[in-house]
Every structure is written in C-alpha cells, then in structure tokens.
Amino acid sequence: MQERSSAGELVNQLRLELKRYSPGEKLPSSRALVERFRVSPVTVSRALAQLTAEGLVVTRPGAGAFRAEPRAASPATGDTDWQEVVLSADASAELVPRTVDASGVLVSLAAPPAGVVEFNGGYLHPALQPERAMGAALSRAGRRPGVWARPPVEGIAELREWFARGIGGAITAADVLIAAGGQSALTTALRALAPPGAPVLVESPTYPGMLAIARAAGLRPVPVPVDADGVKPALLADAFRASGARVFVCQPLFQNPTGAVLAPDRRREVLRIARDAGAFVIEDDFVRRLVHEDSAPLPPPLAAEDPDGVVVHVCSLTKATSPSFRVGALAARGPVLERLRAIQIVDTFFVPRPLQEAALELVGSPAWPRHLRAVSAELRHRRDTMTAALRLHLPELALPHVPSGGYHLWVRLPDGTDESALVAGALRTGVAVTPGRPYFSAEPPAAHLRLSFAAVAGAGEITEGVRRLRGACDEVLQR
C-alpha cells in the first residue's frame, strides 16, 4: 500500500516537472529519479508506467524515458443519434426490453476519491489480498510445461477436480466447467436456463450484478422476500405458481446484502419446491471462503444435497483473493451441463490456461490455508469494530442481522429517510456508502445502506468512517 501511495506522489511531482521539458526531450534516468526522490526502483517504474498510460511520457527500451509529443487534435465526432432508434427498435421486438444498466455494479467497482473511506467496496483491501502467494503461484505456473498451450474448453482437469471436491455430494470433475469468475458464470447460467422475456425468481433484496445480467438478457426478475433465515419457502412456491418461472437465483450462504444463511429446514423446502415446479435453482456460493473466525460449521452447498440435477452451482476464487484473479466454476448434472458448456464456449472459448495453472498452484500451496485463516480472523475483527461503532454512534440505524461470514453489514434507515440524499451527504463528509435501492428488483420496503468492512485499510478507518457517516446522518435526518 505504501508503494502505491509513493508512486502516486511521484506521478504528481513528475507531471509538474514535465512542463520544463520540450517534446521529445529525455527525462532523468530511473536511477537518478530514485536518488533524487528517495524512492524505490519499483516506485519509479510504476510512476513512469502511469505517465506513459496518460500519454505524457514515451519509454524506449535501452534509451530511457522522453516527454511525449503533443497529441493530435481529435477528429470531429460524427452523429450517433441513429443508434437510439436502432437500439430501441431492437428492444421493442422482445417481450421484455433489454436494459443494459451497470450502475448498480459500478457502485462497488468505482474507486472513491483520495481520502474517502471506502465502505462501498466489494473486494478485499490490498493489505488482505494474498499478493505474494498469487505472485509466486503465477511465477511457478509460468514455468510449467505447456502452460501457454490451449486448455480443454471445460478447464484443466486438476482444477475441475479441486472445485468438485469443494462442492461435495455427487458432484465430480466431469460436472464442472471452469469460468472466468462468478459474474461470467452467472451470465452463462441465466442465458442457458431462461429465454428472453421469461420471468426469473430472485431473492429480495439481492445482488445488483445478477439483476443487471437478467435485465440485459431481456429477463423479468420477480422478487421473493428473504428474512434472517433466507428466502421464505411459502412465498417462493407462490411466486413459481403465479409467474410460471423455471429459474430461481439464490445465495444460500451469507446472502448479499442481508448476510442471511438459509436455514436447514428451508434448504430442503427450496429444493422440493423447485423440483415440483420443474425449475432450476442457480446457487451463487460467492463467499464461502470468507467465513468469519467465530462462525459455526458451514452447511454444504445446496448442490451437494441435490440428487436430481435441480441446482446449477456457481462459485469463485475472486472474493477471497483479488478482483483480478478471475477464476470460478459452474457445476451441474444432467443435460443442462452441455448447454452451459456450449454457451460458455461461444461467449469466451475458455479461461486462459496460465490463470488456471496459477489457481492450481495457489490453492495447492501452504500459503492458501494460512491466507484463509488470516482473512477469517481479520474479517471478524472488522465486523465487530463496525458493529460496535454503529451501535455507539448511529443507534437509529437498524442492524437486524450480524453475519458470521462475508464482508458487509446491511442497515435499515429510519422511516422517511431520503436514501439518495444520505449517500450524497456521506460522500461530502468523506465516506462512500452503497445505497440499498439497487438491491431490489421492485419497490423497496424501506431505505437501506450496505456498508463494507473489507475494502478499508483497517479497524481505525472503519471507526473514522462511521464517525463521518454520523455527520452525514445529522445533516440529512434533521431536515
């Protein structure tokens, strides 16, 4: 983290100094920059790479770095208004217009401005990521014979076997497809199981990225409410009957955003209801590896208790590693597996072999269980810190459930709160939070916030972020 910060400071200094150089003039050598600014060679390399990406510097191997020539004026833009007509006509041809809206996903992908506490992040802070272990795994993978050869389209056998063992039950390596992360796997599953215009049952609230996938495919999300024990089976059965849906998407473990775990009796009911409806259950098992240190033993995936091929299982290594480590898996039994395979091949061909080999190296190394134990302890500490700070400084925010896994808390705002105003006010006070509205496929029952404790630097930043949120609440709630 300190290296990244130093690189940013050096970039700012070099931007100012570039004004003293003529286009094409050579900059001081990397060694001279190291000595002058008292930074490491890695910091200098990162700073020059950033300036090169911005088009301010040109590097020439063996010669050094030079101030770039001014960019030529951009050509005049054409008239793209015709696209509105074409795209709207394309949508009107379907029963349900496709709505490609990434705003709900971008909330957790966009980095906030410098100095803003990141309660909206969806991934582990760099300090929690196993950067050394991933780097070592990638290095070892790069030395494997045939690492740059084309992999099997289903994924390399050893990695499929590793995912199958983690799922359990009757799932074998033959039932697993390697995917480029959970989002890609969800996209494949929804495209395989529901035609455009069809209804798809979703938990309410639920992950905005899945809602975005469904709407982009022309599907119609139908909400089924959840409580502290997960989706409500009676309402799930009603929704199947009323909608005629043949797909239900759920997160049985540490549901996003509520953190709920599907209760044991409800697990059996969900599978029975779906089977009776002739429907599939897409199980998004996205944070099984982010269990907290004080959690009770975890239930197995639904796929492990499903003898009839009802469940299409989705899981990923991304949440427990890095947003750039996009390796996941789809698991299914029966004829549906071939459809999943065909769609994935058409969309992406296959996941790059070096990344699959690196994943195998990582999960097979002694560093992997050590990393999971360290993250488990740290997430529990951060969760407890945020919970205590909220109860002390913001008691008017309802916290109905404190999860024992995952990376966020789901809080309900007082009745009548202007959610958008509070999110904007929080950003003005220096804390980025995630609004609750994108998590609902229909009208929400109340205003909510999702507060992540994984993307911040540590417990001190959590306490400071809650203090800043207190100021935003004082501003908005007193109106």
ZIWOTA-V194084 format. One record per residue. N is the residue number from 1. RES is the residue in one small letter. PHI is phi as a letter, one per 30 degrees, with the letter a starting at -180 (NA if undefined). OMEGA is omega in whole degrees, -180 to 180 (none if undefined). D_FIRST is the distance of its C-alpha to the first C-alpha in Angstrom with 1 decimal. Layout:
n = [N	N]
res = [RES	RES]
phi = [PHI	PHI]
omega = [OMEGA	OMEGA]
d_first = [D_FIRST	D_FIRST]
This chain:
n = [1	2	3	4	5	6	7	8	9	10	11	12	13	14	15	16	17	18	19	20	21	22	23	24	25	26	27	28	29	30	31	32	33	34	35	36	37	38	39	40	41	42	43	44	45	46	47	48	49	50	51	52	53	54	55	56	57	58	59	60	61	62	63	64	65	66	67	68	69	70	71	72	73	74	75	76	77	78	79	80	81	82	83	84	85	86	87	88	89	90	91	92	93	94	95	96	97	98	99	100	101	102	103	104	105	106	107	108	109	110	111	112	113	114	115	116	117	118	119	120	121	122	123	124	125	126	127	128	129	130	131	132	133	134	135	136	137	138	139	140	141	142	143	144	145	146	147	148	149	150	151	152	153	154	155	156	157	158	159	160	161	162	163	164	165	166	167	168	169	170	171	172	173	174	175	176	177	178	179	180	181	182	183	184	185	186	187	188	189	190	191	192	193	194	195	196	197	198	199	200	201	202	203	204	205	206	207	208	209	210	211	212	213	214	215	216	217	218	219	220	221	222	223	224	225	226	227	228	229	230	231	232	233	234	235	236	237	238	239	240	241	242	243	244	245	246	247	248	249	250	251	252	253	254	255	256	257	258	259	260	261	262	263	264	265	266	267	268	269	270	271	272	273	274	275	276	277	278	279	280	281	282	283	284	285	286	287	288	289	290	291	292	293	294	295	296	297	298	299	300	301	302	303	304	305	306	307	308	309	310	311	312	313	314	315	316	317	318	319	320	321	322	323	324	325	326	327	328	329	330	331	332	333	334	335	336	337	338	339	340	341	342	343	344	345	346	347	348	349	350	351	352	353	354	355	356	357	358	359	360	361	362	363	364	365	366	367	368	369	370	371	372	373	374	375	376	377	378	379	380	381	382	383	384	385	386	387	388	389	390	391	392	393	394	395	396	397	398	399	400	401	402	403	404	405	406	407	408	409	410	411	412	413	414	415	416	417	418	419	420	421	422	423	424	425	426	427	428	429	430	431	432	433	434	435	436	437	438	439	440	441	442	443	444	445	446	447	448	449	450	451	452	453	454	455	456	457	458	459	460	461	462	463	464	465	466	467	468	469	470	471	472	473	474	475	476	477	478	479]
res = [m	q	e	r	s	s	a	g	e	l	v	n	q	l	r	l	e	l	k	r	y	s	p	g	e	k	l	p	s	s	r	a	l	v	e	r	f	r	v	s	p	v	t	v	s	r	a	l	a	q	l	t	a	e	g	l	v	v	t	r	p	g	a	g	a	f	r	a	e	p	r	a	a	s	p	a	t	g	d	t	d	w	q	e	v	v	l	s	a	d	a	s	a	e	l	v	p	r	t	v	d	a	s	g	v	l	v	s	l	a	a	p	p	a	g	v	v	e	f	n	g	g	y	l	h	p	a	l	q	p	e	r	a	m	g	a	a	l	s	r	a	g	r	r	p	g	v	w	a	r	p	p	v	e	g	i	a	e	l	r	e	w	f	a	r	g	i	g	g	a	i	t	a	a	d	v	l	i	a	a	g	g	q	s	a	l	t	t	a	l	r	a	l	a	p	p	g	a	p	v	l	v	e	s	p	t	y	p	g	m	l	a	i	a	r	a	a	g	l	r	p	v	p	v	p	v	d	a	d	g	v	k	p	a	l	l	a	d	a	f	r	a	s	g	a	r	v	f	v	c	q	p	l	f	q	n	p	t	g	a	v	l	a	p	d	r	r	r	e	v	l	r	i	a	r	d	a	g	a	f	v	i	e	d	d	f	v	r	r	l	v	h	e	d	s	a	p	l	p	p	p	l	a	a	e	d	p	d	g	v	v	v	h	v	c	s	l	t	k	a	t	s	p	s	f	r	v	g	a	l	a	a	r	g	p	v	l	e	r	l	r	a	i	q	i	v	d	t	f	f	v	p	r	p	l	q	e	a	a	l	e	l	v	g	s	p	a	w	p	r	h	l	r	a	v	s	a	e	l	r	h	r	r	d	t	m	t	a	a	l	r	l	h	l	p	e	l	a	l	p	h	v	p	s	g	g	y	h	l	w	v	r	l	p	d	g	t	d	e	s	a	l	v	a	g	a	l	r	t	g	v	a	v	t	p	g	r	p	y	f	s	a	e	p	p	a	a	h	l	r	l	s	f	a	a	v	a	g	a	g	e	i	t	e	g	v	r	r	l	r	g	a	c	d	e	v	l	q	r]
phi = [NA	d	d	d	d	d	d	d	d	d	e	d	d	d	e	d	d	e	d	d	c	d	e	i	d	d	d	e	d	e	d	d	d	e	d	d	c	h	b	d	e	d	d	d	d	d	d	d	d	d	d	d	d	d	i	c	b	b	c	b	e	i	c	k	c	b	d	d	d	e	d	d	e	d	d	e	d	d	c	c	d	e	d	e	d	d	d	d	d	d	d	d	d	c	d	b	e	d	c	c	b	c	d	d	d	d	e	c	c	d	d	d	e	e	i	c	d	c	d	c	d	c	b	d	e	e	d	c	d	d	d	d	d	d	d	d	d	d	d	d	d	d	c	d	d	i	d	c	d	d	d	e	d	d	j	d	e	d	d	d	d	d	d	d	d	d	d	i	i	d	d	b	e	d	c	c	c	d	b	d	j	d	d	d	d	d	d	d	d	d	d	d	c	b	d	e	j	d	d	b	d	b	d	b	d	a	d	d	d	d	d	d	e	d	d	d	d	i	d	c	d	c	d	b	d	c	b	d	c	j	d	d	e	d	d	d	d	d	d	d	d	d	c	i	d	b	b	b	c	b	b	d	c	h	e	c	c	d	i	d	c	d	d	e	d	d	e	d	d	e	d	d	d	d	d	d	d	i	b	c	c	c	c	c	c	d	b	e	d	c	d	d	e	c	d	d	e	d	d	d	e	e	e	d	c	c	d	c	i	d	c	c	c	b	b	a	c	d	d	d	b	a	d	c	c	c	b	b	b	c	b	a	b	j	e	d	d	d	d	e	d	d	d	d	d	d	d	b	i	a	d	e	d	e	d	d	d	d	d	d	d	d	d	c	c	d	d	d	d	d	d	d	d	d	d	e	d	d	d	d	d	d	e	d	d	d	d	d	d	d	d	d	c	b	d	d	d	d	c	d	b	c	d	c	a	i	b	a	c	c	c	c	d	e	e	i	d	d	e	d	d	d	d	d	d	d	d	d	d	j	b	c	b	c	d	d	e	d	d	c	d	b	d	d	d	a	d	b	b	c	c	d	c	c	d	d	d	l	d	d	d	d	d	d	d	d	d	d	d	e	d	d	d	e	d	d	d	c	d]
omega = [179	-180	179	-179	178	179	179	179	180	177	-179	180	-178	176	180	-177	-178	-179	-179	-177	175	176	-179	-179	-176	176	174	-179	178	179	178	179	177	-178	-176	-175	178	177	-178	175	178	179	179	180	180	-180	180	178	179	180	176	179	180	179	-179	-175	173	177	179	-178	178	-178	179	-178	-176	174	-177	173	178	180	177	179	-180	177	180	-180	179	-180	-178	-178	-179	-177	179	-180	-178	-177	179	177	178	-178	-175	179	-177	177	179	-179	175	178	-179	-175	-178	-173	-180	179	-176	179	-178	178	-177	178	179	178	179	178	180	178	-171	173	-178	-175	180	-178	179	172	180	180	180	-179	-180	-172	-180	-179	178	179	179	180	180	179	179	180	-179	179	180	177	176	-175	-179	177	179	180	170	-176	179	-175	-179	-169	-176	180	176	178	180	178	-180	179	-180	179	176	-178	-179	-179	176	180	-180	-179	-171	171	176	-177	-179	178	-176	-178	178	180	177	179	178	-177	-179	178	-178	-167	-175	178	177	-179	-176	172	173	-179	-180	174	178	2	-179	-176	-178	180	177	177	179	177	-177	-178	178	178	-180	178	-178	180	178	-173	172	-174	174	171	-175	179	178	-177	-179	-173	-178	179	176	179	178	-178	177	-178	-175	-173	-173	-179	177	179	172	180	-178	175	-174	-175	178	-173	178	21	-168	-176	-177	173	-179	-176	-176	-179	179	178	180	-179	-180	180	-180	-178	180	-180	179	180	-176	-173	175	170	173	-178	179	-176	-162	-176	179	-177	175	177	-180	-174	-175	-178	169	177	-176	172	177	174	175	-179	-179	-178	-174	-180	-169	178	178	-170	166	-171	177	175	-174	173	-168	-175	-178	-177	-175	177	179	179	-169	177	179	-177	168	177	180	180	178	-176	-178	-179	-179	178	176	-179	-178	-179	-180	178	-180	-176	-169	-173	-178	174	-178	-176	180	179	176	179	178	178	178	179	-178	-174	177	-177	176	-179	-176	178	177	179	-178	178	-179	179	179	180	-177	179	176	-180	-180	177	-180	179	-180	179	-180	-179	179	-179	-180	-171	-177	-177	180	175	-177	178	-171	-175	175	-173	176	176	-178	-170	-177	172	-179	-176	178	-179	178	180	178	-180	174	-175	-179	180	-180	178	179	179	178	180	177	180	175	175	180	179	-178	178	-178	-172	-178	-179	-179	179	175	-178	180	179	-179	176	-179	168	169	-176	-179	176	-178	-172	-179	-175	-178	-175	179	179	176	180	179	179	178	177	179	179	175	179	178	178	178	-179	-173	-174	-179	-179	none]
d_first = [0.0	3.8	5.4	5.2	6.3	8.7	10.0	10.9	12.7	14.5	15.6	17.1	18.9	20.2	21.5	23.7	24.9	25.9	28.7	30.4	30.7	33.4	32.8	32.8	32.1	29.9	26.6	25.8	24.8	21.2	22.3	23.6	20.4	18.5	21.2	21.6	18.1	17.1	14.0	13.6	15.5	12.6	11.3	15.0	15.5	12.9	14.4	17.8	17.3	16.3	19.4	21.4	20.6	21.7	24.9	24.6	24.4	26.3	25.4	28.4	28.0	29.6	30.2	26.9	25.4	27.8	28.0	28.9	32.4	32.7	32.6	36.0	37.1	36.4	39.6	41.3	40.3	43.0	44.3	42.4	44.4	46.3	43.4	43.7	47.3	46.4	43.5	45.5	48.5	46.4	45.3	48.8	50.1	48.3	49.2	45.7	44.0	40.6	37.9	34.7	32.3	28.5	27.8	27.5	24.8	22.9	22.3	19.7	18.4	18.1	14.8	15.9	15.9	13.3	13.9	15.5	15.0	14.8	17.7	18.8	16.2	17.9	15.2	12.9	9.4	7.0	7.0	10.7	11.2	13.1	11.3	13.2	16.3	16.3	15.9	18.7	20.7	20.6	21.6	24.5	25.5	25.8	28.4	30.5	33.9	34.4	30.8	31.4	34.7	35.4	34.7	37.2	36.9	36.6	33.7	33.8	36.1	33.9	31.1	33.7	35.1	31.9	31.5	35.2	35.0	32.2	34.4	37.6	41.1	43.2	40.2	40.2	38.3	41.0	40.0	36.4	34.9	31.4	29.7	26.7	24.9	26.5	27.1	29.0	31.0	32.0	33.1	35.3	36.7	37.8	39.3	41.2	42.6	43.5	45.4	44.7	46.3	46.2	44.9	42.0	41.5	38.0	36.8	36.7	34.1	32.0	29.0	29.2	28.2	31.3	33.5	32.3	33.2	36.6	37.5	36.5	38.9	41.6	41.6	42.5	40.2	42.4	40.7	41.5	40.4	38.3	38.3	36.6	38.3	37.3	39.6	43.2	45.6	48.6	46.9	45.5	49.1	50.3	47.7	48.7	52.4	52.0	49.7	50.8	47.2	46.6	42.8	40.7	36.9	35.3	32.3	34.1	31.1	28.7	29.9	27.8	28.0	30.3	28.9	32.5	33.7	37.0	39.7	41.8	45.0	43.3	41.8	45.4	46.6	44.0	45.0	48.7	48.6	46.7	49.1	52.2	50.9	50.5	46.8	43.5	40.5	37.1	34.9	31.2	29.6	26.1	24.3	26.5	23.6	21.7	24.6	24.0	25.0	28.2	29.5	33.0	33.7	32.8	35.7	35.9	35.3	38.3	38.8	39.7	42.5	43.9	46.9	48.0	45.1	44.4	40.6	38.3	35.0	31.6	28.4	25.0	22.1	19.7	19.0	18.2	16.0	14.4	16.0	16.6	18.4	21.6	24.2	26.7	30.4	33.7	36.4	40.0	43.6	46.7	47.5	44.5	42.3	44.0	43.4	39.7	39.6	41.6	39.5	36.2	37.9	39.1	35.7	33.3	35.5	32.9	29.3	28.3	29.3	26.2	24.1	26.7	27.0	23.3	23.6	26.5	24.8	21.9	24.2	26.6	24.3	24.1	20.3	21.1	23.1	20.7	17.8	20.2	21.4	18.0	17.1	20.7	20.5	17.2	18.6	21.8	20.3	18.5	21.7	23.8	21.8	22.1	25.7	26.7	25.1	27.0	30.2	30.1	29.1	30.2	33.2	34.8	32.3	33.7	31.6	34.2	32.2	29.3	28.2	27.4	25.2	22.9	20.1	21.9	25.0	27.9	29.7	33.0	33.6	36.9	39.8	40.2	36.5	35.6	32.5	31.5	32.1	29.8	26.9	27.4	27.8	24.6	22.7	24.5	23.5	19.8	19.4	19.6	21.9	23.8	27.6	30.0	32.5	31.0	31.3	35.0	37.3	40.1	40.5	38.2	40.0	37.7	34.6	31.4	27.6	25.0	22.1	19.0	17.2	14.9	12.5	11.6	9.0	12.1	15.8	15.7	14.4	17.1	19.8	18.9	19.0	22.4	23.6	23.0	24.6	27.6	28.1	28.2	30.7	32.8	33.1	33.9	35.9	38.3	39.5]
